[in-house]
Each structure stands twice: as C-alpha cells, then as structure tokens.
Amino acid sequence: MNARTDQHVLAVPEVYFATLPSGSRMPYVTRGSGEPLVFVHGSLCDYRYWNGQMAVLSKDFHCVSVSLGHYWPSDDCSIPGPFSWSTHVAELAEFITVMDIGPVHLVGHSRGGCVAFQLAREYPYLVKTLTLADPGGPLQIDDAPEAALPPATTALRAQVAELIDGGAVEAGLEMFVDSVSMPGIWRKSPSGFRSMAIDNAATLPKQFRDPLPAYTRAAADGVTCRTLLVAGGKSPRMYRDNVERLAEWIGRVEKRTLAGASHGMNVTHPAEFNRLLEAFVNGNDT
C-alpha cells in the first residue's frame, strides 16, 4: 500500500453524532454535496475505513460514512441496544430516516455488506442503489443442509476471541485479518488500518457470538433496487462464492471483480474501486 492510501486511512475529519429514536448516538462523517452515498463498514472498522472513497467521491456526491453501534468512537456504556447485525440494520434505517437523506446509494463491505443487504430488503424505500463488496455471511443453497461456517473457521474464530479476551490483541487481530484476506496482510497493512482495528478489537468476540443470517434465494428476491456486486480476485473463496450466487439470485444486478485485490479492496485498490462505484451509481456501463 502506498503512502497516499495510508494518509486516507489516517485522516481525521470532523465527527458528528446523530441521535436516533432508539436512544443510540450514531457517529458519522460527511463530505461533499449531491446525491447521498452512504458507506457501511465491516468487522474491526468504523467510519474511517472509507476515507479513500470519501476523499474522492465527495467531489460529486454527498458522502456519509457511519460507525455502527459499539464501534469506535462509541463505547458500550452509551449504546442502549445489544451488539447484533439486526440492531445495526435497524439503527442504520433510523439514521437514514432521521438525517432525511433517503433513498440513498448504499455501499457495504464484508459484515457491513450483510447489514446493507438486509436493510435493502427490509426498508426498500430507503435504498436507491446497493453496492456489496465481498459481502460476509454464510450461503444457503437450495435443498442443501442448513448454512453454517466451516468448522475450521469456527475453530479459528474461537482462538482469535481467546487471544483478544486474554489481552493478546495484535496476535488475535493478525490471525483474523490474515484469515479473511490473505496470509501476511496484517503486517503489510498501513498503520492507520492497524490502529483502527485495535480500536475496534473488543467488538470481534461480540461479533462471533452473533452469527450473520444466510444468503438465500428467497432473501435475494427481496432486493429490488439496482445492485452492484464486487469481489476481490484474491479474496477468500467464501466471499467470491457469495458474490457469484447473489449475482444469480438478485434481479437487477451487475457483477465485477477487482483483479489482484483481496478482501480490503477499497483500501488497497481505491482508484479502481472508486471508478467502479461511481460508474455504477451514475448508471453508466461499468
């Protein structure tokens, strides 16, 4: 990763807090004007994860990046609801409503892709377009056994949680980040990303206790807006499989692969990711 990418991750924009009807105060940053483009981070991240998109796409869009409940800079004492994907979906819907910016162009990565997917299903009037980058969660194929994470993944996550709970935070983060991207990626990541992950390390054991819902054909039928699916060419197979299957199931869909990129594609390959996203949102051929 280059110094410019690292600078994007380290940037410190002004942070605002939206008070939601549920009692939560959702942190967010905003930049630019135009049609609203809302970014939803995944595991170990927060609003800072999208700095490379905010800096560029805000020239043409009203860009908003949120921190979901329990993620930095919030703390558990100020969050009334439990840590769960369903709570995050509800809070994000409240946020878009309170801010009066819907329908939005919604962008989610990894676990945030699952949150964005579920929001588009449950609150279709709030979402104009949907972009899912390496969406996280299990995949339920028709007539197959109930979807679940592979046993090896479950075992690794238990070890990660034990390390983090025991105070070996960086060791646990290195194990997890390398498992969802590629071996060695943690040590190669810019310092800004590593700092962000450390700030959010306490959310990871909570996340492991809150399994994401499976992607199914029936669930995908509920996504009626234009949808862009983006896979990293070197991302772990589970993410690429999700993209492949959702591309078959969602009606109004485009699918793209960022060659050479792994799971953190928008950080490692921001220029290519931004071009894909901008062309899609503008309705151009990507």
Phi, psi and omega in degrees: 000145184267173183296328181295318178299315180299322180296320178300316184291329184273350183302148183237085177284168177290133183257133176246163178231121177266124177276122186259157179303331180288348182102351178285154171244107186270120177287143177203159171236153183219148182201139175087183179216163183121204179293142185286132178237110187251128184252136181237117183282169176251208185302141173066010186241184177200198184302337182292340184300333186258018182303323180293337176271318180302318185295328185261311188285344178292350175293335183235348185226159170276096185271133179227127177239129185251160165251121180291164183305135180084349177273155180306139008265017177285169171224159186302329183293335183262004183249114183286332185267165178287163173280111178199154179297324182292323175295321179295322176299312182296317180294321179293322176296318177298318181299311181298323180290312181297322180283349178056048182243359182280158356285146186247161166274111189257131183233123179230144179240134173056239177301324176295335174294321176296315178301315180295319178301312182293324178295318179297328177286314188277332183229063186300333180288349179265352188238121178272312173223158182231129174238124180242118178256116183044059183300134182268158179125160179287161183244127180252107178275145181308133175066009177271163175302161182306134185294141177203159176291149177302146180306323180296322178293317179299318179295318179296318181295324176297321178292320177299313180299320179297318179297313182294314179296333180273001177098353178272065190297308184295324177297318178294318180294319179300316180298316183290311184298318178296327182288329182263358177235270175201155182304134177090355186290329180300313182291336179271349184291149178296154184300327179297320178293316181297320178297318179298316180297319178297319178301331185251011185301325183295342180282341188293311175301324176298318181297320181295335179274001183233078183301141177286151178289154181283146170282129179229163177299319181296318179295318181295331177298337180280354177268107187254349181277166173300135186228136174248127176250127182237126177245146170278131182301334180249013178292155175306150187305323185300323179288318179294324176296319177300316180297315181299314184287318179297329177295332177279330189268325183280139187290303186257084193227147169235144181234132179224152176237132175268102182299137177084350182263150172251208192297324180273045191303323184285343176269317183279332181230059187296322183297314180293318180297315182296321179296316178300313183294314182297317180297319180294311182298324180282355178081017179270164178288114179276000000 
